Amino acid sequence: MTVQHMERKANEIRQDIIKMLVAAGSGHSAGPLGMADVFTALYFAILHHKPKDPDWASRDRLVLSNGHICPVLYATMAHAGYFPISELKTLRKFGTRLQGHPHRGALPGIETTSGPLGSGLSQAVGMTLAGRMDNARWHVYCLLSDGEHDAGNTWEAVLLAGKHRLSSLTAIMDRNNIQIDGPTEDVLPLESLRAKYEAFNWHVIDVDGHNIEMIINATNEARAIREKPTLILAHTIPGKGVSYMEGDFRWHGNPPGTMETETAPPKKEQAKVALQELRTLGGQIRSEHE
Amino acid sequence: MNEHVHLNPELYHKDVEQVPIRNGYGQGLLLAGQRYKDVVALCADLTESTRTQAFAEAFPDRFVQIGVAEQNLATVASGMAAAGKIPFITSYAVFSPGRNWEQIRTTICYNNQPVKIIGSHAGVSVGPDGATHQALEDMAIMRVLPGMTVIAPCDHYEAERATLAAAGHDGPVYIRLAREKTPVITTDRTPFTIGKSILLLEGKDVTLIACGSLVYQAMLAAKELLGDGIHARVLNMHTIKPLDEEVVIAAARETGAIVTIEEHQIAGGLGSAVTEVLARTTPTPQEFVGMQDRFGESGQPDELLEHFHLRAKDIVTAAMKVFKRKAVLKRQSKSPTTKRTKKKA
């Protein structure tokens, strides 16, 4: 798939994220929209995987540590062929495979249950260590939030990965600068993240988290780096693609139609406006209805 | 003594052999490592004292030193299990499962990963280190997790067998160990199956259900009770979850009086597990020997067992109490007034 195709794909995924959140009536908006480009790059260009054979032994492992952004994981997996796109509307509903936070036992292709923050990187480290013991060739990708770097468990994993020089491990941090209670640098300052990771013996690459080519190049660089795990700092805009959500931490945990803000349209209009903006890429192209 | 289970014939000797329960874990882990190629061990900076050392030396490539980071200990193990390993994680019970409960809940139990959590230095008998290092709540917090198996071996032989059984068990397991030397009750011929209690002594008047390091005190108590003409049945309930319900119910029906004995808070542990079964099947007079909603403190193990009423004489007192209540109940059920009331009801 070309980069241009992937950009289109990311936009379709964003629209599905909005639709599934509206159908669910609850869930997280900002993070999933912000990470659509990273997930598209992963599932359509980077990962060695077989959507029709999710337990394929040689697959790359993808651990989503900040489980609350699972709408983007589900939507991307559906588009990649793991399950029908029509199933996305079951998100968070009784009996669904798409649990409010991802559950390994519920949906094939989910490597681990997550949601409680700070424990995903450790699991990715464990998978990498086990893979190394077996001389496995697969690579481990761990998606992290910036907010979960408040948690000691995350830094315990950063230390251990540095100690073992886990070059088969690539962490991708969604550096969107927000968490539930506000900007990360107000809640508990994290910077300088690059200096911190480098001090812990990691290789660090900064990328524009909405530039698919940069994301792919960074993962290639990470694979080429020997003797060190790599952190890709993906700088993203929370709520990317929906103007009234972009950069506003209040949309962290709310779907369209649930909250009034100064810049948002009335509640009833929010979903429609969001989808229209995504279809037209913020007015850059004409939507199919025009 | 039940001769079918091949107990230590010297059990009642005053110089009975004593070995730390944790030693059995070390031996069992080594054997498990030989038997199963996927067994790996992780430790949080307590390799020697948790007896993980022998495995680490025999299989250096299958040992991971985690450092003082118990949350990482549990979650790294979960990741290794996801990639096909059978991880044993060891620390002191206050730290693991004490400090990493949510990680165990979400990444091990909910994920259904076969991680084996080994909590050493449980109970007040840890001694001089004091209350901070004496785990008294570990069985309670592990027992409530869906899918978790909870085992408290009574001596080093049983710890060895429990460790091997855990390695072969497809699911998460918690094994609680004690630091101090503990009298050897079983032998290498004693059977061990997860979830199957062991009848140590037959009796009809009262049942003593014990686990872990206090099983020996229960045996001493039974001997003392016999002097008073009370025949106590003694059960080694090494598996707290899944509980051997059939045997517990039979004990309640046949002896009509139950004492549970554990080096743990009386809330949430063995006593509670037994009560949950009896309350819905066979309500029976019960007494609970254990920590009475308190923290421990520094001291020699013997002093602490004495102070917190965890010795054989305390078990005897509890047994007498419950035996008397049973007698009162019996009289009431035989009295004509009760019969009439029953009919009316």
Contacts between the chains, C-beta under 8 A, distances in Angstrom:
chain1	res1	chain2	res2	distance
A	61	B	82	7.8
A	61	B	83	7.6
A	63	B	79	7.6
A	103	B	110	7.1
A	104	B	82	7.9
A	104	B	111	5.2
A	104	B	112	7.9
A	105	B	110	7.6
A	105	B	111	7.3
A	105	B	112	6.3
A	111	B	82	6.3
A	112	B	78	7.2
A	112	B	79	7.5
A	112	B	82	6.1
A	112	B	107	6.7
A	112	B	111	6.0
A	113	B	106	5.9
A	113	B	107	6.8
A	113	B	110	5.1
A	113	B	111	5.0
A	114	B	106	7.7
A	115	B	106	7.2
A	116	B	102	5.7
A	116	B	103	7.8
A	116	B	106	5.2
A	118	B	71	7.6
A	119	B	71	7.1
A	119	B	75	4.5
A	119	B	78	8.0
A	119	B	103	5.4
A	119	B	106	7.0
A	119	B	107	5.6
A	122	B	71	7.4
A	122	B	72	5.1
A	122	B	75	3.4
A	122	B	76	4.9
A	122	B	78	7.7
A	122	B	79	6.5
A	122	B	103	8.0
A	123	B	75	5.3
A	123	B	76	7.2
A	123	B	78	5.3
A	123	B	79	3.5
A	123	B	82	6.7
A	123	B	107	6.1
A	124	B	79	6.2
A	125	B	72	8.0
A	125	B	76	5.4
A	125	B	79	6.3
A	126	B	75	6.9
A	126	B	76	4.0
A	126	B	77	6.2
A	126	B	78	6.2
A	126	B	79	2.3
A	126	B	80	4.1
A	126	B	81	7.6
A	126	B	82	7.2
A	126	B	83	7.2
A	126	B	87	7.9
A	127	B	79	4.4
A	127	B	80	7.0
A	127	B	82	5.8
A	127	B	83	4.6
A	128	B	79	7.8
A	129	B	64	6.2
A	129	B	76	7.0
A	129	B	79	7.6
A	129	B	80	6.1
A	130	B	40	7.6
A	130	B	79	7.1
A	130	B	80	4.3
A	130	B	82	7.9
A	130	B	83	3.5
A	130	B	84	6.5
A	130	B	85	4.9
A	131	B	83	5.8
A	133	B	40	7.3
A	133	B	61	6.5
A	133	B	62	6.8
A	133	B	85	7.5
A	134	B	83	7.7
A	134	B	84	7.4
A	136	B	83	7.7
A	152	B	71	7.0
A	153	B	71	4.2
A	153	B	72	6.3
A	153	B	75	6.6
A	153	B	103	7.1
A	156	B	67	7.7
A	156	B	69	4.0
A	156	B	71	6.3
A	156	B	72	3.7
A	157	B	72	5.9
A	157	B	75	7.3
A	157	B	76	7.3
A	159	B	67	7.3
A	159	B	69	7.6
A	160	B	66	6.7
A	160	B	67	7.4
A	160	B	69	7.6
A	160	B	72	6.2
A	160	B	76	6.7
